[in-house]
Amino acid sequence: MKRSLMDIICCPMCKGDLVLEVTGENEKEIVTGTLTCGKCNIIYPIDEGIPDLRPPDLRE
């Protein structure tokens, strides 16, 4: 996931702002981490550079 994506994405559930926590990145992008909604406290994982913005009940 590119850091610049933070300028345009929001929580798909409540449209709140997301807080980024990076646990791994390379010179081009964020590889692993989480996006946490400050409003509804839902945590969205970032795995292999892809943010999973599905609702929690739809993730495996």
PDB file of N, CA, C, O and CB in Angstrom:
ATOM      1  N   MET A   1       0.850  -1.165   0.000  1.00  0.00           N
ATOM      2  CA  MET A   1       0.000   0.000   0.000  1.00  0.00           C
ATOM      3  C   MET A   1       0.899   1.232   0.000  1.00  0.00           C
ATOM      4  O   MET A   1       1.841   1.317   0.787  1.00  0.00           O
ATOM      5  CB  MET A   1      -0.968  -0.004   1.220  1.00  0.00           C
ATOM      6  N   LYS A   2       0.619   2.147  -0.846  1.00  0.00           N
ATOM      7  CA  LYS A   2       1.369   3.408  -0.892  1.00  0.00           C
ATOM      8  C   LYS A   2       0.907   4.328   0.242  1.00  0.00           C
ATOM      9  O   LYS A   2      -0.280   4.377   0.563  1.00  0.00           O
ATOM     10  CB  LYS A   2       1.186   4.111  -2.273  1.00  0.00           C
ATOM     11  N   ARG A   3       1.834   5.042   0.835  1.00  0.00           N
ATOM     12  CA  ARG A   3       1.487   5.990   1.908  1.00  0.00           C
ATOM     13  C   ARG A   3       0.517   7.068   1.420  1.00  0.00           C
ATOM     14  O   ARG A   3      -0.309   7.559   2.190  1.00  0.00           O
ATOM     15  CB  ARG A   3       2.760   6.651   2.464  1.00  0.00           C
ATOM     16  N   SER A   4       0.615   7.426   0.172  1.00  0.00           N
ATOM     17  CA  SER A   4      -0.262   8.471  -0.375  1.00  0.00           C
ATOM     18  C   SER A   4      -1.732   8.056  -0.367  1.00  0.00           C
ATOM     19  O   SER A   4      -2.610   8.914  -0.454  1.00  0.00           O
ATOM     20  CB  SER A   4       0.161   8.815  -1.796  1.00  0.00           C
ATOM     21  N   LEU A   5      -2.008   6.782  -0.267  1.00  0.00           N
ATOM     22  CA  LEU A   5      -3.388   6.300  -0.194  1.00  0.00           C
ATOM     23  C   LEU A   5      -4.095   6.802   1.063  1.00  0.00           C
ATOM     24  O   LEU A   5      -5.321   6.905   1.088  1.00  0.00           O
ATOM     25  CB  LEU A   5      -3.416   4.775  -0.231  1.00  0.00           C
ATOM     26  N   MET A   6      -3.327   7.113   2.100  1.00  0.00           N
ATOM     27  CA  MET A   6      -3.913   7.614   3.348  1.00  0.00           C
ATOM     28  C   MET A   6      -4.664   8.925   3.148  1.00  0.00           C
ATOM     29  O   MET A   6      -5.531   9.268   3.951  1.00  0.00           O
ATOM     30  CB  MET A   6      -2.827   7.804   4.393  1.00  0.00           C
ATOM     31  N   ASP A   7      -4.344   9.657   2.091  1.00  0.00           N
ATOM     32  CA  ASP A   7      -5.025  10.923   1.811  1.00  0.00           C
ATOM     33  C   ASP A   7      -6.448  10.728   1.305  1.00  0.00           C
ATOM     34  O   ASP A   7      -7.264  11.647   1.371  1.00  0.00           O
ATOM     35  CB  ASP A   7      -4.236  11.715   0.798  1.00  0.00           C
ATOM     36  N   ILE A   8      -6.751   9.524   0.796  1.00  0.00           N
ATOM     37  CA  ILE A   8      -8.062   9.341   0.169  1.00  0.00           C
ATOM     38  C   ILE A   8      -8.929   8.251   0.789  1.00  0.00           C
ATOM     39  O   ILE A   8     -10.131   8.214   0.527  1.00  0.00           O
ATOM     40  CB  ILE A   8      -7.875   9.036  -1.263  1.00  0.00           C
ATOM     41  N   ILE A   9      -8.353   7.355   1.610  1.00  0.00           N
ATOM     42  CA  ILE A   9      -9.191   6.289   2.160  1.00  0.00           C
ATOM     43  C   ILE A   9      -9.763   6.679   3.517  1.00  0.00           C
ATOM     44  O   ILE A   9      -9.194   7.486   4.252  1.00  0.00           O
ATOM     45  CB  ILE A   9      -8.389   4.993   2.284  1.00  0.00           C
ATOM     46  N   CYS A  10     -10.915   6.072   3.823  1.00  0.00           N
ATOM     47  CA  CYS A  10     -11.557   6.270   5.121  1.00  0.00           C
ATOM     48  C   CYS A  10     -12.196   4.947   5.527  1.00  0.00           C
ATOM     49  O   CYS A  10     -12.228   3.999   4.743  1.00  0.00           O
ATOM     50  CB  CYS A  10     -12.624   7.429   5.070  1.00  0.00           C
ATOM     51  N   CYS A  11     -12.694   4.890   6.729  1.00  0.00           N
ATOM     52  CA  CYS A  11     -13.360   3.684   7.222  1.00  0.00           C
ATOM     53  C   CYS A  11     -14.592   3.410   6.356  1.00  0.00           C
ATOM     54  O   CYS A  11     -15.446   4.286   6.214  1.00  0.00           O
ATOM     55  CB  CYS A  11     -13.758   3.836   8.731  1.00  0.00           C
ATOM     56  N   PRO A  12     -14.699   2.218   5.780  1.00  0.00           N
ATOM     57  CA  PRO A  12     -15.867   1.913   4.952  1.00  0.00           C
ATOM     58  C   PRO A  12     -17.159   1.764   5.766  1.00  0.00           C
ATOM     59  O   PRO A  12     -18.252   1.826   5.203  1.00  0.00           O
ATOM     60  CB  PRO A  12     -15.616   0.643   4.170  1.00  0.00           C
ATOM     61  N   MET A  13     -17.046   1.573   7.059  1.00  0.00           N
ATOM     62  CA  MET A  13     -18.226   1.393   7.898  1.00  0.00           C
ATOM     63  C   MET A  13     -18.846   2.724   8.318  1.00  0.00           C
ATOM     64  O   MET A  13     -20.062   2.897   8.233  1.00  0.00           O
ATOM     65  CB  MET A  13     -17.867   0.586   9.129  1.00  0.00           C
ATOM     66  N   CYS A  14     -18.009   3.671   8.773  1.00  0.00           N
ATOM     67  CA  CYS A  14     -18.553   4.925   9.318  1.00  0.00           C
ATOM     68  C   CYS A  14     -17.992   6.175   8.642  1.00  0.00           C
ATOM     69  O   CYS A  14     -18.383   7.295   8.973  1.00  0.00           O
ATOM     70  CB  CYS A  14     -18.274   4.997  10.799  1.00  0.00           C
ATOM     71  N   LYS A  15     -17.076   5.980   7.696  1.00  0.00           N
ATOM     72  CA  LYS A  15     -16.410   7.080   6.970  1.00  0.00           C
ATOM     73  C   LYS A  15     -15.471   7.905   7.850  1.00  0.00           C
ATOM     74  O   LYS A  15     -15.101   9.023   7.489  1.00  0.00           O
ATOM     75  CB  LYS A  15     -17.453   7.997   6.364  1.00  0.00           C
ATOM     76  N   GLY A  16     -15.085   7.355   9.004  1.00  0.00           N
ATOM     77  CA  GLY A  16     -14.147   8.028   9.896  1.00  0.00           C
ATOM     78  C   GLY A  16     -12.719   7.950   9.385  1.00  0.00           C
ATOM     79  O   GLY A  16     -12.423   7.190   8.463  1.00  0.00           O
ATOM     80  N   ASP A  17     -11.830   8.739   9.988  1.00  0.00           N
ATOM     81  CA  ASP A  17     -10.412   8.733   9.627  1.00  0.00           C
ATOM     82  C   ASP A  17      -9.745   7.461  10.122  1.00  0.00           C
ATOM     83  O   ASP A  17     -10.099   6.926  11.173  1.00  0.00           O
ATOM     84  CB  ASP A  17      -9.698   9.966  10.203  1.00  0.00           C
ATOM     85  N   LEU A  18      -8.778   6.987   9.354  1.00  0.00           N
ATOM     86  CA  LEU A  18      -8.022   5.790   9.712  1.00  0.00           C
ATOM     87  C   LEU A  18      -6.632   6.179  10.197  1.00  0.00           C
ATOM     88  O   LEU A  18      -6.005   7.096   9.665  1.00  0.00           O
ATOM     89  CB  LEU A  18      -7.925   4.824   8.513  1.00  0.00           C
ATOM     90  N   VAL A  19      -6.161   5.460  11.223  1.00  0.00           N
ATOM     91  CA  VAL A  19      -4.825   5.668  11.765  1.00  0.00           C
ATOM     92  C   VAL A  19      -3.956   4.507  11.301  1.00  0.00           C
ATOM     93  O   VAL A  19      -4.304   3.342  11.493  1.00  0.00           O
ATOM     94  CB  VAL A  19      -4.847   5.778  13.333  1.00  0.00           C
ATOM     95  N   LEU A  20      -2.833   4.833  10.695  1.00  0.00           N
ATOM     96  CA  LEU A  20      -1.916   3.840  10.140  1.00  0.00           C
ATOM     97  C   LEU A  20      -0.881   3.420  11.170  1.00  0.00           C
ATOM     98  O   LEU A  20      -0.264   4.260  11.826  1.00  0.00           O
ATOM     99  CB  LEU A  20      -1.222   4.388   8.895  1.00  0.00           C
ATOM    100  N   GLU A  21      -0.695   2.099  11.307  1.00  0.00           N
ATOM    101  CA  GLU A  21       0.414   1.557  12.097  1.00  0.00           C
ATOM    102  C   GLU A  21       1.178   0.594  11.196  1.00  0.00           C
ATOM    103  O   GLU A  21       0.634  -0.419  10.755  1.00  0.00           O
ATOM    104  CB  GLU A  21      -0.097   0.836  13.415  1.00  0.00           C
ATOM    105  N   VAL A  22       2.429   0.912  10.927  1.00  0.00           N
ATOM    106  CA  VAL A  22       3.259   0.127  10.011  1.00  0.00           C
ATOM    107  C   VAL A  22       4.103  -0.860  10.800  1.00  0.00           C
ATOM    108  O   VAL A  22       4.780  -0.486  11.758  1.00  0.00           O
ATOM    109  CB  VAL A  22       4.162   1.047   9.156  1.00  0.00           C
ATOM    110  N   THR A  23       4.056  -2.124  10.390  1.00  0.00           N
ATOM    111  CA  THR A  23       4.929  -3.127  11.004  1.00  0.00           C
ATOM    112  C   THR A  23       5.997  -3.616  10.030  1.00  0.00           C
ATOM    113  O   THR A  23       6.977  -4.241  10.436  1.00  0.00           O
ATOM    114  CB  THR A  23       4.103  -4.310  11.503  1.00  0.00           C
ATOM    115  N   GLY A  24       5.804  -3.330   8.745  1.00  0.00           N
ATOM    116  CA  GLY A  24       6.812  -3.693   7.758  1.00  0.00           C
ATOM    117  C   GLY A  24       6.632  -2.899   6.484  1.00  0.00           C
ATOM    118  O   GLY A  24       5.512  -2.730   6.003  1.00  0.00           O
ATOM    119  N   GLU A  25       7.733  -2.411   5.937  1.00  0.00           N
ATOM    120  CA  GLU A  25       7.665  -1.697   4.665  1.00  0.00           C
ATOM    121  C   GLU A  25       8.980  -1.845   3.919  1.00  0.00           C
ATOM    122  O   GLU A  25      10.023  -2.139   4.503  1.00  0.00           O
ATOM    123  CB  GLU A  25       7.336  -0.208   4.887  1.00  0.00           C
ATOM    124  N   ASN A  26       8.899  -1.634   2.624  1.00  0.00           N
ATOM    125  CA  ASN A  26      10.115  -1.610   1.818  1.00  0.00           C
ATOM    126  C   ASN A  26      10.286  -0.201   1.268  1.00  0.00           C
ATOM    127  O   ASN A  26       9.591   0.717   1.705  1.00  0.00           O
ATOM    128  CB  ASN A  26      10.059  -2.666   0.661  1.00  0.00           C
ATOM    129  N   GLU A  27      11.184  -0.014   0.333  1.00  0.00           N
ATOM    130  CA  GLU A  27      11.453   1.331  -0.164  1.00  0.00           C
ATOM    131  C   GLU A  27      10.299   1.917  -0.975  1.00  0.00           C
ATOM    132  O   GLU A  27      10.280   3.123  -1.218  1.00  0.00           O
ATOM    133  CB  GLU A  27      12.695   1.317  -1.004  1.00  0.00           C
ATOM    134  N   LYS A  28       9.341   1.098  -1.399  1.00  0.00           N
ATOM    135  CA  LYS A  28       8.243   1.576  -2.232  1.00  0.00           C
ATOM    136  C   LYS A  28       6.903   1.681  -1.513  1.00  0.00           C
ATOM    137  O   LYS A  28       6.116   2.585  -1.796  1.00  0.00           O
ATOM    138  CB  LYS A  28       8.092   0.681  -3.399  1.00  0.00           C
ATOM    139  N   GLU A  29       6.637   0.753  -0.578  1.00  0.00           N
ATOM    140  CA  GLU A  29       5.297   0.716   0.002  1.00  0.00           C
ATOM    141  C   GLU A  29       5.252   0.059   1.374  1.00  0.00           C
ATOM    142  O   GLU A  29       6.214  -0.565   1.821  1.00  0.00           O
ATOM    143  CB  GLU A  29       4.369  -0.005  -0.922  1.00  0.00           C
ATOM    144  N   ILE A  30       4.118   0.216   2.021  1.00  0.00           N
ATOM    145  CA  ILE A  30       3.853  -0.451   3.292  1.00  0.00           C
ATOM    146  C   ILE A  30       3.446  -1.883   2.969  1.00  0.00           C
ATOM    147  O   ILE A  30       2.543  -2.109   2.164  1.00  0.00           O
ATOM    148  CB  ILE A  30       2.735   0.295   4.126  1.00  0.00           C
ATOM    149  N   VAL A  31       4.111  -2.846   3.593  1.00  0.00           N
ATOM    150  CA  VAL A  31       3.864  -4.248   3.297  1.00  0.00           C
ATOM    151  C   VAL A  31       2.915  -4.857   4.333  1.00  0.00           C
ATOM    152  O   VAL A  31       1.990  -5.585   3.974  1.00  0.00           O
ATOM    153  CB  VAL A  31       5.189  -5.028   3.257  1.00  0.00           C
ATOM    154  N   THR A  32       3.137  -4.565   5.599  1.00  0.00           N
ATOM    155  CA  THR A  32       2.271  -5.084   6.656  1.00  0.00           C
ATOM    156  C   THR A  32       1.981  -3.988   7.673  1.00  0.00           C
ATOM    157  O   THR A  32       2.770  -3.063   7.863  1.00  0.00           O
ATOM    158  CB  THR A  32       2.919  -6.305   7.348  1.00  0.00           C
ATOM    159  N   GLY A  33       0.832  -4.119   8.317  1.00  0.00           N
ATOM    160  CA  GLY A  33       0.446  -3.159   9.334  1.00  0.00           C
ATOM    161  C   GLY A  33      -1.045  -3.196   9.555  1.00  0.00           C
ATOM    162  O   GLY A  33      -1.714  -4.172   9.216  1.00  0.00           O
ATOM    163  N   THR A  34      -1.563  -2.124  10.128  1.00  0.00           N
ATOM    164  CA  THR A  34      -2.999  -2.030  10.369  1.00  0.00           C
ATOM    165  C   THR A  34      -3.484  -0.616  10.109  1.00  0.00           C
ATOM    166  O   THR A  34      -2.725   0.350  10.182  1.00  0.00           O
ATOM    167  CB  THR A  34      -3.338  -2.454  11.803  1.00  0.00           C
ATOM    168  N   LEU A  35      -4.759  -0.524   9.806  1.00  0.00           N
ATOM    169  CA  LEU A  35      -5.474   0.737   9.718  1.00  0.00           C
ATOM    170  C   LEU A  35      -6.578   0.659  10.766  1.00  0.00           C
ATOM    171  O   LEU A  35      -7.398  -0.258  10.728  1.00  0.00           O
ATOM    172  CB  LEU A  35      -6.049   1.001   8.256  1.00  0.00           C
ATOM    173  N   THR A  36      -6.611   1.593  11.690  1.00  0.00           N
ATOM    174  CA  THR A  36      -7.601   1.578  12.758  1.00  0.00           C
ATOM    175  C   THR A  36      -8.486   2.806  12.645  1.00  0.00           C
ATOM    176  O   THR A  36      -8.000   3.925  12.486  1.00  0.00           O
ATOM    177  CB  THR A  36      -6.922   1.520  14.142  1.00  0.00           C
ATOM    178  N   CYS A  37      -9.796   2.581  12.731  1.00  0.00           N
ATOM    179  CA  CYS A  37     -10.737   3.690  12.676  1.00  0.00           C
ATOM    180  C   CYS A  37     -10.805   4.345  14.048  1.00  0.00           C
ATOM    181  O   CYS A  37     -11.013   3.673  15.058  1.00  0.00           O
ATOM    182  CB  CYS A  37     -12.141   3.212  12.217  1.00  0.00           C
ATOM    183  N   GLY A  38     -10.630   5.656  14.073  1.00  0.00           N
ATOM    184  CA  GLY A  38     -10.694   6.402  15.328  1.00  0.00           C
ATOM    185  C   GLY A  38     -12.106   6.555  15.861  1.00  0.00           C
ATOM    186  O   GLY A  38     -12.295   6.824  17.047  1.00  0.00           O
ATOM    187  N   LYS A  39     -13.104   6.385  14.994  1.00  0.00           N
ATOM    188  CA  LYS A  39     -14.500   6.543  15.402  1.00  0.00           C
ATOM    189  C   LYS A  39     -15.113   5.243  15.925  1.00  0.00           C
ATOM    190  O   LYS A  39     -15.666   5.217  17.024  1.00  0.00           O
ATOM    191  CB  LYS A  39     -15.319   7.057  14.238  1.00  0.00           C
ATOM    192  N   CYS A  40     -15.018   4.173  15.149  1.00  0.00           N
ATOM    193  CA  CYS A  40     -15.691   2.921  15.523  1.00  0.00           C
ATOM    194  C   CYS A  40     -14.723   1.835  15.993  1.00  0.00           C
ATOM    195  O   CYS A  40     -15.151   0.728  16.320  1.00  0.00           O
ATOM    196  CB  CYS A  40     -16.490   2.401  14.350  1.00  0.00           C
ATOM    197  N   ASN A  41     -13.426   2.140  16.031  1.00  0.00           N
ATOM    198  CA  ASN A  41     -12.386   1.239  16.553  1.00  0.00           C
ATOM    199  C   ASN A  41     -12.256  -0.089  15.817  1.00  0.00           C
ATOM    200  O   ASN A  41     -11.782  -1.068  16.393  1.00  0.00           O
ATOM    201  CB  ASN A  41     -12.655   0.960  17.984  1.00  0.00           C
ATOM    202  N   ILE A  42     -12.664  -0.138  14.572  1.00  0.00           N
ATOM    203  CA  ILE A  42     -12.454  -1.342  13.767  1.00  0.00           C
ATOM    204  C   ILE A  42     -11.027  -1.320  13.254  1.00  0.00           C
ATOM    205  O   ILE A  42     -10.527  -0.281  12.824  1.00  0.00           O
ATOM    206  CB  ILE A  42     -13.477  -1.431  12.583  1.00  0.00           C
ATOM    207  N   ILE A  43     -10.372  -2.480  13.301  1.00  0.00           N
ATOM    208  CA  ILE A  43      -8.992  -2.614  12.828  1.00  0.00           C
ATOM    209  C   ILE A  43      -9.004  -3.359  11.498  1.00  0.00           C
ATOM    210  O   ILE A  43      -9.568  -4.447  11.382  1.00  0.00           O
ATOM    211  CB  ILE A  43      -8.101  -3.360  13.879  1.00  0.00           C
ATOM    212  N   TYR A  44      -8.374  -2.755  10.504  1.00  0.00           N
ATOM    213  CA  TYR A  44      -8.261  -3.349   9.177  1.00  0.00           C
ATOM    214  C   TYR A  44      -6.798  -3.734   8.945  1.00  0.00           C
ATOM    215  O   TYR A  44      -5.917  -2.881   9.049  1.00  0.00           O
ATOM    216  CB  TYR A  44      -8.770  -2.362   8.067  1.00  0.00           C
ATOM    217  N   PRO A  45      -6.527  -4.993   8.636  1.00  0.00           N
ATOM    218  CA  PRO A  45      -5.137  -5.413   8.428  1.00  0.00           C
ATOM    219  C   PRO A  45      -4.613  -5.010   7.053  1.00  0.00           C
ATOM    220  O   PRO A  45      -5.369  -4.876   6.091  1.00  0.00           O
ATOM    221  CB  PRO A  45      -5.017  -6.921   8.599  1.00  0.00           C
ATOM    222  N   ILE A  46      -3.303  -4.823   6.991  1.00  0.00           N
ATOM    223  CA  ILE A  46      -2.594  -4.654   5.719  1.00  0.00           C
ATOM    224  C   ILE A  46      -1.673  -5.860   5.610  1.00  0.00           C
ATOM    225  O   ILE A  46      -0.812  -6.069   6.465  1.00  0.00           O
ATOM    226  CB  ILE A  46      -1.784  -3.269   5.644  1.00  0.00           C
ATOM    227  N   ASP A  47      -1.852  -6.646   4.570  1.00  0.00           N
ATOM    228  CA  ASP A  47      -1.054  -7.861   4.391  1.00  0.00           C
ATOM    229  C   ASP A  47      -0.561  -7.918   2.953  1.00  0.00           C
ATOM    230  O   ASP A  47      -1.348  -7.784   2.017  1.00  0.00           O
ATOM    231  CB  ASP A  47      -1.880  -9.137   4.745  1.00  0.00           C
ATOM    232  N   GLU A  48       0.726  -8.115   2.779  1.00  0.00           N
ATOM    233  CA  GLU A  48       1.367  -8.158   1.460  1.00  0.00           C
ATOM    234  C   GLU A  48       1.056  -6.897   0.656  1.00  0.00           C
ATOM    235  O   GLU A  48       0.899  -6.945  -0.564  1.00  0.00           O
ATOM    236  CB  GLU A  48       0.909  -9.403   0.682  1.00  0.00           C
ATOM    237  N   GLY A  49       0.970  -5.764   1.363  1.00  0.00           N
ATOM    238  CA  GLY A  49       0.758  -4.485   0.701  1.00  0.00           C
ATOM    239  C   GLY A  49      -0.683  -4.161   0.363  1.00  0.00           C
ATOM    240  O   GLY A  49      -0.961  -3.132  -0.252  1.00  0.00           O
ATOM    241  N   ILE A  50      -1.617  -5.045   0.766  1.00  0.00           N
ATOM    242  CA  ILE A  50      -3.019  -4.846   0.419  1.00  0.00           C
ATOM    243  C   ILE A  50      -3.845  -4.611   1.681  1.00  0.00           C
ATOM    244  O   ILE A  50      -3.900  -5.481   2.550  1.00  0.00           O
ATOM    245  CB  ILE A  50      -3.563  -6.058  -0.364  1.00  0.00           C
ATOM    246  N   PRO A  51      -4.493  -3.436   1.796  1.00  0.00           N
ATOM    247  CA  PRO A  51      -5.373  -3.209   2.941  1.00  0.00           C
ATOM    248  C   PRO A  51      -6.684  -3.973   2.761  1.00  0.00           C
ATOM    249  O   PRO A  51      -7.303  -3.910   1.698  1.00  0.00           O
ATOM    250  CB  PRO A  51      -5.650  -1.699   3.123  1.00  0.00           C
ATOM    251  N   ASP A  52      -7.103  -4.691   3.798  1.00  0.00           N
ATOM    252  CA  ASP A  52      -8.356  -5.456   3.762  1.00  0.00           C
ATOM    253  C   ASP A  52      -9.426  -4.606   4.437  1.00  0.00           C
ATOM    254  O   ASP A  52      -9.542  -4.601   5.662  1.00  0.00           O
ATOM    255  CB  ASP A  52      -8.205  -6.865   4.475  1.00  0.00           C
ATOM    256  N   LEU A  53     -10.204  -3.891   3.633  1.00  0.00           N
ATOM    257  CA  LEU A  53     -11.208  -2.970   4.158  1.00  0.00           C
ATOM    258  C   LEU A  53     -12.602  -3.583   4.219  1.00  0.00           C
ATOM    259  O   LEU A  53     -13.603  -2.868   4.274  1.00  0.00           O
ATOM    260  CB  LEU A  53     -11.244  -1.724   3.316  1.00  0.00           C
ATOM    261  N   ARG A  54     -12.658  -4.919   4.209  1.00  0.00           N
ATOM    262  CA  ARG A  54     -13.959  -5.580   4.372  1.00  0.00           C
ATOM    263  C   ARG A  54     -14.388  -5.488   5.840  1.00  0.00           C
ATOM    264  O   ARG A  54     -13.550  -5.414   6.739  1.00  0.00           O
ATOM    265  CB  ARG A  54     -13.892  -7.078   3.905  1.00  0.00           C
ATOM    266  N   PRO A  55     -15.712  -5.495   6.066  1.00  0.00           N
ATOM    267  CA  PRO A  55     -16.190  -5.525   7.453  1.00  0.00           C
ATOM    268  C   PRO A  55     -15.642  -6.763   8.181  1.00  0.00           C
ATOM    269  O   PRO A  55     -15.447  -7.810   7.564  1.00  0.00           O
ATOM    270  CB  PRO A  55     -17.745  -5.519   7.492  1.00  0.00           C
ATOM    271  N   PRO A  56     -15.395  -6.641   9.483  1.00  0.00           N
ATOM    272  CA  PRO A  56     -14.802  -7.754  10.236  1.00  0.00           C
ATOM    273  C   PRO A  56     -15.540  -9.087  10.083  1.00  0.00           C
ATOM    274  O   PRO A  56     -14.900 -10.137  10.034  1.00  0.00           O
ATOM    275  CB  PRO A  56     -14.751  -7.396  11.685  1.00  0.00           C
ATOM    276  N   ASP A  57     -16.867  -9.061  10.006  1.00  0.00           N
ATOM    277  CA  ASP A  57     -17.617 -10.309   9.911  1.00  0.00           C
ATOM    278  C   ASP A  57     -17.498 -10.979   8.539  1.00  0.00           C
ATOM    279  O   ASP A  57     -17.923 -12.125   8.391  1.00  0.00           O
ATOM    280  CB  ASP A  57     -19.067 -10.049  10.220  1.00  0.00           C
ATOM    281  N   LEU A  58     -16.942 -10.313   7.546  1.00  0.00           N
ATOM    282  CA  LEU A  58     -16.738 -10.894   6.234  1.00  0.00           C
ATOM    283  C   LEU A  58     -15.323 -11.392   5.986  1.00  0.00           C
ATOM    284  O   LEU A  58     -15.052 -11.999   4.949  1.00  0.00           O
ATOM    285  CB  LEU A  58     -17.091  -9.903   5.204  1.00  0.00           C
ATOM    286  N   ARG A  59     -14.420 -11.144   6.923  1.00  0.00           N
ATOM    287  CA  ARG A  59     -13.038 -11.632   6.813  1.00  0.00           C
ATOM    288  C   ARG A  59     -12.936 -13.017   7.416  1.00  0.00           C
ATOM    289  O   ARG A  59     -13.676 -13.368   8.335  1.00  0.00           O
ATOM    290  CB  ARG A  59     -12.048 -10.668   7.513  1.00  0.00           C
ATOM    291  N   GLU A  60     -12.013 -13.797   6.887  1.00  0.00           N
ATOM    292  CA  GLU A  60     -11.799 -15.148   7.437  1.00  0.00           C
ATOM    293  C   GLU A  60     -10.814 -15.099   8.569  1.00  0.00           C
ATOM    294  O   GLU A  60     -10.503 -16.132   9.161  1.00  0.00           O
ATOM    295  CB  GLU A  60     -11.305 -16.116   6.356  1.00  0.00           C
TER     296      GLU A  60
END
